[in-house]
Structures are given as structure tokens and as C-alpha cells.
Amino acid sequence: MIGDWQGGSLAQLPQARRTRPFTFEASEIANVVRAASRNLRKFASLNWRADPGELYVTMLSPLTPRTSRLRKLVIIFLLLIFVPIGLSAGRYFWSGDRRGNWQTADRSSAGLLPAPSSHPEALIRVYAARTVRWRSIFAVHTWIVVKEQGAANYSRYDYTAWGEPIRSNGFAPDARWFGAEPENVVAVDGDEASRLIPKIRHVIENYKFRADGDYSAWPGPNSNTFVQTVLDAVPELNAVLPPTAIGKDYPYEGEWFGVTPSRTGFYLSLRGYLGLTIGWVEGFEINFFGAVLGFDVRRPALKFPGIGRLGMTAGI
């Protein structure tokens, strides 16, 4: 080849080297043409009235407008996830965990329920309260309370990490959760409650994650998975757990796609780690490794990880 020639005239080259033609593969020619076309379009799209320095930076910049917008959206999304968690963490560490040692923390009644004797009607309640210690930065614990018509006692059901996961009447029905005040998520009374309680008890009695070791704090199944499974089976409740109920998006049936509990939308779930929920009752929610971000149109509110729901309540 010509690169091997060390000097002399063209006549001094071997005949084979002088007459050997240059050859290209068709694919190589096509690649050259495509590359030239791309560069020509980029060249023609430049702002030629710009300062030469700005033009130089523009030509060297690897980001297209589309990738630049995508990067901004990713940054905004991550800020909406981590800033609320940071604020929740700041609140926790600034004020300290005033509940003290979990073994001696207050588990007395918060006074949310009347005495059964003074309330003969059937009743359904779902409560939520912040979990213990540093986990309260991120999550709440939820539980279910039911009482049939004329019953002398309430029945409370929790799903816990110790002992048998499904715990019946281990605490007062409206007790503080190791010092944290409970909040009402669902409240149904009267004939409607009487009609729905058998459905709730059936789900609890047949819940499949009931053996020692089944409990998993993240991504589930945990207490919020347990309560959400009940709500899934009783769509008449039209109930929505708070965004801080980590584990509610764990797919109990193992399905990655399905209809929302209210039957007004759909969900996508990657084993509770990532997910998307869109429904008229549930609102719009993105699950990012358990951190839920979203909004509600039906009852206007914003949903943030760590902080929870800001706006109207989901409805009781």
C-alpha cells in the first residue's frame, strides 16, 4: 500500500501496487453518507448569528434539546422524592423521638371510639399511625377494627413483625401506636358496615402471608399490605391508604398489572419496588422504591413521600 512506500517516484512502485484499485464495502459507503447527512443537518441548524464562542460550545455540546428536557425532568422528580423525605427526617431529628423507648411507649386508647355498649350499630374503622423510631420518617402502620351489630367488643387486626403476623386484639382498638396518635382512614357504620364485615373477616381468615417469617418491612408484605389486601377485596369502602403506607403497593396476588381497588382505574407494579396507579378514587401515584409521589383530583391534594397527603382528606 501507499503507506508502506518509503520514497522514490511513482514509477518505482511495484506494478501490482500501482494498478490495485481502492475498494469499499457498500455498508461502509452508506455509513459515511448517513454520518455526513447528520452532520450537515446539525451544521445547518446552528445559530450563525451567535457569538463565535457560543457557536463553538453549541457545536461541541452533546445534549440535544430532548435529552436536556429529560435530564431536567429527572432532576425535578428526584427532588420531589428526596426533599420531602429530607424534611420529614429533619422534623424527626430536630424534635427528637418524644415517644421514648418503644417498650414503654404509650399504647393507651386515643379516645376515638365510643364504648361498644353505647354504640350498638355495626362499625368498620381503618386507622393509621406513624411507625416506631427512625422508620417513622418514612412510614405509617395501619390496622383494621370491626364490630358487628350489638356486639359487646371491638375486633382489632394488625399484621406485625413478631409472633404470628396476624395479631387479633393485641392492643386497644383505637390505641396509640407506641405513642403515635392514630388517624381515621376509613369509617363505615350501620347497615353498610353489617353488609361488609363478613367480606373483611373472610379476607383476614384466608390471608396467605400468615406464617412466621412472612412479614417483610420493605417492600412487603407488611401491615399496610395486609390492610390494602382487605380494601382490595371490599371495593365498596372506596378507601385509599396514605402515601406513607409503604407496602400497600406490594402485589398480593403477584400480578404486575390490574384494576385498582375502586375499579375506577389501573395499576402497574414491579413487585412493590416500582409502580404506577391511576384511578378516579386512588388518584395518580408513582411508587419509587416505596416512596409514593402523586396527586388527587377528586378530593384535591398532593401526595409526598415522608410527609404524606397535603390537602383534602381521602374521604371517610
N, C-alpha and C positions, 0 to 999 in steps of 0.2 A: 504494500500500500504506500501512498504518498508519504505518510508519516514515517515510514522506515527509510526514506531516501536521505542520504547524508550530504548531497551536493552534486554538482555537475549539471550538464544540460539535459533537456528532456530526451534528446536522442540517446543519452547514455542509459536511460531506464530500460529494463528488460521489456521485450515486445509484449509479454503477457500482461505486464503491469500497465503498459500504455494503452492497450486495447480493451482491458477488462472494464465493463460498464459498471456504473453505480446502480444498485438495485434497492428498492424499498418495498416492504410489505404493504398491501392495501390498507391494513388496520393502522399502520404507522402513519400513513398519509391522512387517514380520516381523523386520527387523534390530533395531528398538527393543525388540520383545518378547524376542528372544533375549538382547540385552545386559542387559535388566532381569532376566531369569531367571538369568543368570550371576552378576550382582551380588548377587541375593537369596540364591543358594546360598552364595556366599562370605561374605556378611553373616551368614547363619545358622550357618556353621561356625566363627565366631570364638569364642575363649575369653573369654566375657564376665566371668569372674571375675578375669581378668588385670588387672595394673596399667594405668591409662589410657595411660601412656607406652608400655608394651609392646604394648597393643592398637593404638595409633597406628602403631607400627613394623610390626606384623603386617599391617595394612591396606595399608600402602604398599609392603611387600616384594614385589618382582616374582618371587621364586623360589618355586616350588611345591616340595613335598617331593620330587617326582620329579626336577626339574631340580637340586635341591640334591644328591641322591644321585648323579646323573650327574656333576656337577662334582667331587664327591669321588673318584669312580672314575677320572675323567680325571687328576686330580692324583696319585693313587696310582700309576696306570700310568706317568705321565711320570717320577715319582720312581724307580720300579723300572727304568726305562730309563736315566736320566741319572746317578743316584747310582753304580751300578756302573761306568759309563764314567768318571765322575769319580775313583773310587778307583783304577781302572787307570791313568788319566792321572797321578794323584798318585804312584803307585808308580814310574811311568816317570821322571817329572821329579825325584822325591826321590832315587832311587837312581842316576839317570843311565843313559844307554845305555852299559853297560860293554863292549859288543861293539866299540866304536870305529868306525873308518871301515869302511864296508861292503866297500870294495875289498880291505882287508887283514884282514877278519874271518875267524875260524876256520871252515873248511869241511871239516875232517877228519872221519873216521869217529867216531861216538859209541860204537862197540863193541856195537851192538845185534844185529848179525847175525854168525853164525859164518862161517868161511871156506867157500866153496862145496864144496871138496873134502871137508870134514868133515861136510857136511850134504847127502847125495845126494838126499834127498827133495825133491819139488816144494814150492814155497813162495810165498805171497802175503802182502804187507805193505802197509798204508797208514799213512803217517806224517804227523804234523802238528807244525809248529814256528812260533813267533812270527815275523811278518814283520819287515822291517828298519826301523830308525829309528822315527819317531813313529807309523807305521802299526801298530806292534806294540801300541799301546794298544788297538786295536780288533780286530785280525785275526790269523789264523794262515795259513800256507801249507801245503798238503797235496800229497803225491805218492804214486806207486804203485811198488812193487817186486815183480817176479815172477821165478821161476826154475823151469824145467822139471825133471823127474826126471833126475838125473845130469848136468845142465848144469854147465859149468865156470865160468860167470859169472852174476851177477845182472843183470837188466834194470831200469833205473830210468827212470820217465817223469814229467817235470814239464811244467807249462804256464806259460810265463814271458812277461814283457812285452818282452823283447828278442830279436832274431833271429827265427828260426822259432818260433812259440809252443810247439809240442810239441818238447820237448828230451829226447833219449834219451841216457842215461848221461853227462850233463853234470857230474855230481857222484858222489861215492861213494854207494852205495845207502842207507846209514844216516848220511850226513854231517850235521853240524850246519848249520842254515840260517843262514849268516852269523853264527855264534856262538851261535845259539839251539838248545838241546837238543831233539831230536825226541821225540815221544811216539807210542806204538803206538795206532793206531785200529782196525786190522784185522790179524788173524793167523790164517792158514789154512795147514795143512801136509798132506803126504801125498797120498792118492788124491783127496781132495776138491779140493785145490789143482790137481792134474793135470786134473781134470774142468772146472774153472772158468777156468783160464788161457786157453784158446782163446777163450772169450767175451770176456775182458778185452782180449786183443790185437785182436780183431775191432772192438770199440768204438773203441780207440785208432787203428787204421788207417783207420777211416771217420769219425772225428770231424770235424764240418763247420766248426768255427771254427779252421782251421789255417793261414790266410793271414796275412801281415804286416798289422798293424792291427786284427786281430780281437779282440785282447786288450783288455779294459776292466776296470780295477781295481774299479769300482763302477758299477752293481750286478752286473756280469758281462757277458760270460763271462770268468772269470779261472781261476786254478789250482784253486780249490775247485769251480767249475762243471764243470771237466774231470773231476775225481775223482768228483764226485757223479753225473755222467752215466754213468761206468763202474759205480758202485754201483747206479744205477737199472736198468742192463741185466743185473746179476747179483744178483737179489734173494736168492739162496741165502746171500750173505755176511751178511745181517741186520746191515749196518753202518750206523752213524749218525755223521756228522761232528759235531764240536763246534759249539756255538752261535756260536763266534767264527770259524767258517769262512765269512766273508762272501762271498757269491756262490754258495753252494750252492743257494740258493732261486731262482736265475735260471732261468727255464723254457727248457731246451734246445730242446724241440720247439715252443715258443711257445704252449703251451696254458695257459689260466688255471685249469683245473680238471682233476684227475686222481687216480689211485690212487697211494699212497705206494710207495716202492721195495720195502718189505717185503710189500706187498699186504695190509696189515692196517689201512689207513685211507685218508684222502683229503687232498688239499691244495688250497688256493686261492692263486693268485699273480697279482699285478698287475705283470708284467714284472720281478719281483725287488725292487721297491720296497716293496710291502706284501704280506703273505701270512699264511696260516694253515695249519698242519699238525696233523693229529690222527691218530695211529696207535698201535697197541699197542707196536710196536718203536720208532718215532720219538718217541713221547710227544706232549705238547702244546706247540706252539711258535707264537708270534706274531712275524712279521717286520715290523719297523717301520723302513723305510728301511735295511735291512741289519742293524739291531740286533735280535737274537733273544732273546726272553724266553719262558720256559716251564718245564715240569717233566716228570719221567719217573716213572711209576708202576711199570712192570715192573721197572726197576732204579732204586730211589728216588734222585732227585737233583733239584736246582733248576738252571735254566739262566739265566745272566745275560749281557748284552752286556758286552764288555770283559773280564770276569772268566772266563767260561767255565762249566764244569759243576762244581757242588758236590754231592758225594755219591758214590754208586757209579759206577764207570766204565760206559760204554755197553755194554761186553762185548767181549771179544777172543777 
